[in-house]
Amino acid sequence: MITGDVDDFGTRLDRRFDASEARILSRFESLIRDFEAHVLEAFYVYAETSQRRLTIVEREISALKDGVASVESRLTEVEKRLNMPPAA
C-alpha cells in the first residue's frame, strides 16, 4: 500500500514537473520570438535610415560631378581661346 502511494506520488510529481517544464519552455520560446521581432524591427529601421542617407550622398556626389564637368568644360573653352592666334 505504501509502495503504491509512493509510486502514485512520484508519477504525479513527474507529471507536474513535465507540465511546469512545458510551460517554461513555451514562455521562453515566446520571449525569444518577441526578442527576434524587436531586433528585426530595429534592423529594418536602421537599414531604411541608412538607405535614405546613402541616397542623399549619391545625389550630392552626382551634383559635384556635374559641377566638376561644367568647370572642366569652361576651362577647356578658356584654353582654346588662349591657344588661338589673334584675328587679323
ChimeraX attribute file (.defattr): number of C-alpha atoms within 10 A of each C-alpha:
attribute: neighborCount
match mode: 1-to-1
recipient: residues
	/A:1	6
	/A:2	7
	/A:3	8
	/A:4	9
	/A:5	10
	/A:6	11
	/A:7	12
	/A:8	12
	/A:9	12
	/A:10	12
	/A:11	12
	/A:12	12
	/A:13	12
	/A:14	12
	/A:15	12
	/A:16	12
	/A:17	12
	/A:18	12
	/A:19	12
	/A:20	12
	/A:21	12
	/A:22	12
	/A:23	12
	/A:24	12
	/A:25	12
	/A:26	12
	/A:27	12
	/A:28	12
	/A:29	12
	/A:30	12
	/A:31	12
	/A:32	12
	/A:33	12
	/A:34	12
	/A:35	12
	/A:36	12
	/A:37	12
	/A:38	12
	/A:39	12
	/A:40	12
	/A:41	12
	/A:42	12
	/A:43	12
	/A:44	12
	/A:45	12
	/A:46	12
	/A:47	12
	/A:48	12
	/A:49	12
	/A:50	12
	/A:51	12
	/A:52	12
	/A:53	12
	/A:54	12
	/A:55	12
	/A:56	12
	/A:57	12
	/A:58	12
	/A:59	12
	/A:60	12
	/A:61	12
	/A:62	12
	/A:63	12
	/A:64	12
	/A:65	12
	/A:66	12
	/A:67	12
	/A:68	12
	/A:69	12
	/A:70	12
	/A:71	12
	/A:72	12
	/A:73	12
	/A:74	12
	/A:75	12
	/A:76	12
	/A:77	11
	/A:78	11
	/A:79	11
	/A:80	10
	/A:81	11
	/A:82	10
	/A:83	8
	/A:84	8
	/A:85	7
	/A:86	7
	/A:87	4
	/A:88	3
